[in-house]
Amino acid sequence: MATFESVELKILSSLQADGRLTNQELSERVGMSTSPCWRKVRQLEETGVIRGYRADLNRRKLGLGVLAFIRVKIDGHNEAEADAFAAEVARLREVVACYSIAGDSDFLLQVVSPDLDSYADFAMSVVRRLPRIKEMQTTFVLKEIKPFEGFPVGL
C-alpha cells in the first residue's frame, strides 16, 4: 500500500478535480512554490500514480442515453479462456469498463448505447457471440445517483 505526503494528497485531489490547472495554480492551491510542485507532479506521473489527463464528458450529450451493466458467465475458467474473452471485450467500443469479478458471474461489463434498440442489437449480435459465453444478464441504469467522479484520495 502506497503512502503519500500531505502535499501529494493535495496535488492528487486538485488535479483529479481539475486536470487543466496550470502548475502556478496548482502550486498556489497546495501551498508550495512552483518548481517543487512541478517535480512532485512529474514524480507522481513517472511512478504511475497519475496515469493521464482526460476531459469528463457527458454521455447523454454525446447521444449515449443507455447505461447498462452486463454480468457474464463463461463456460471455461482456465486462464486462456478468460484471457480470450477479455481480449475480445477490450475491442468493443460500447464497453467502457470491464471487470473480472467473484460471485455468480465471471465478468461485469459497463456498456453505453444510444438507445434500447441499439443496445439490444449490440447485446444479441455482439456480446452474445463472444467466445465461451454461457450466460449473460443485463441491468439497466434508471438514474445515476453518484456517478464516478474520482477516487477518494487519502482514504
VEXTORLUM-325433 format. One record per residue (C-alpha): x negated, y negated, z negated. Coordinates in steps of 0.25 Angstrom, whole numbers, padded with zeros to 4 digits, always signed. Layout:
<atoms>
XYZ ...
</atoms>
This chain:
<atoms>
+0000+0000+0000 -0006-0013+0004 -0007-0025-0006 -0007-0039-0002 -0011-0052-0008 +0000-0062-0011 -0004-0071+0001 -0004-0059+0010 +0010-0057+0006 +0014-0071+0008 +0008-0071+0022 +0015-0058+0026 +0029-0063+0021 +0027-0076+0028 +0023-0070+0041 +0034-0060+0040 +0044-0071+0039 +0038-0079+0050 +0027-0074+0059 +0025-0087+0066 +0019-0094+0055 +0006-0101+0058 -0006-0098+0050 -0005-0112+0044 +0010-0110+0040 +0007-0096+0034 -0005-0101+0026 +0004-0112+0020 +0015-0102+0017 +0005-0093+0010 -0003-0103+0003 -0017-0101+0009 -0026-0108+0019 -0025-0105+0034 -0038-0097+0036 -0036-0087+0025 -0021-0085+0029 -0025-0082+0043 -0035-0072+0038 -0025-0065+0029 -0015-0064+0041 -0025-0059+0050 -0029-0048+0039 -0014-0044+0038 -0013-0043+0053 -0026-0035+0054 -0022-0025+0043 -0009-0023+0050 +0000-0029+0039 +0005-0039+0049 +0008-0031+0062 +0012-0043+0071 +0022-0055+0072 +0035-0054+0078 +0048-0062+0081 +0060-0058+0073 +0071-0056+0084 +0086-0056+0082 +0090-0043+0088 +0104-0048+0091 +0100-0060+0098 +0092-0050+0107 +0105-0043+0110 +0102-0031+0101 +0115-0030+0093 +0114-0016+0089 +0104-0012+0078 +0105+0003+0074 +0097+0014+0067 +0096+0028+0073 +0092+0039+0064 +0085+0050+0072 +0082+0065+0068 +0073+0072+0077 +0072+0087+0080 +0058+0090+0076 +0050+0084+0065 +0036+0086+0069 +0027+0074+0071 +0026+0076+0086 +0041+0075+0088 +0043+0063+0078 +0031+0056+0086 +0038+0059+0099 +0051+0053+0094 +0044+0041+0088 +0037+0038+0101 +0050+0039+0109 +0057+0029+0099 +0045+0019+0100 +0048+0017+0114 +0063+0013+0112 +0065-0002+0112 +0078-0001+0105 +0072+0006+0093 +0066-0006+0085 +0061+0003+0074 +0060+0018+0071 +0056+0025+0058 +0053+0039+0055 +0062+0042+0042 +0064+0052+0032 +0078+0058+0029 +0089+0064+0038 +0083+0057+0051 +0069+0056+0056 +0069+0042+0063 +0076+0029+0061 +0077+0020+0073 +0081+0006+0073 +0088+0002+0086 +0093-0010+0093 +0102-0011+0105 +0111-0022+0112 +0124-0015+0109 +0130-0002+0105 +0131+0003+0119 +0117+0001+0121 +0114+0008+0108 +0122+0020+0112 +0115+0021+0125 +0101+0020+0118 +0105+0030+0107 +0111+0040+0117 +0101+0039+0129 +0088+0036+0122 +0088+0039+0107 +0096+0052+0108 +0086+0057+0119 +0073+0054+0111 +0065+0067+0108 +0069+0077+0097 +0081+0069+0092 +0090+0078+0084 +0099+0067+0078 +0102+0052+0078 +0111+0043+0070 +0113+0028+0073 +0116+0018+0062 +0121+0004+0068 +0117-0008+0060 +0130-0016+0058 +0123-0028+0051 +0109-0031+0047 +0109-0034+0033 +0094-0036+0031 +0086-0035+0044 +0071-0032+0043 +0064-0046+0041 +0051-0041+0036 +0044-0033+0025 +0045-0036+0010 +0031-0041+0009 +0025-0039-0005 +0035-0028-0009 
</atoms>
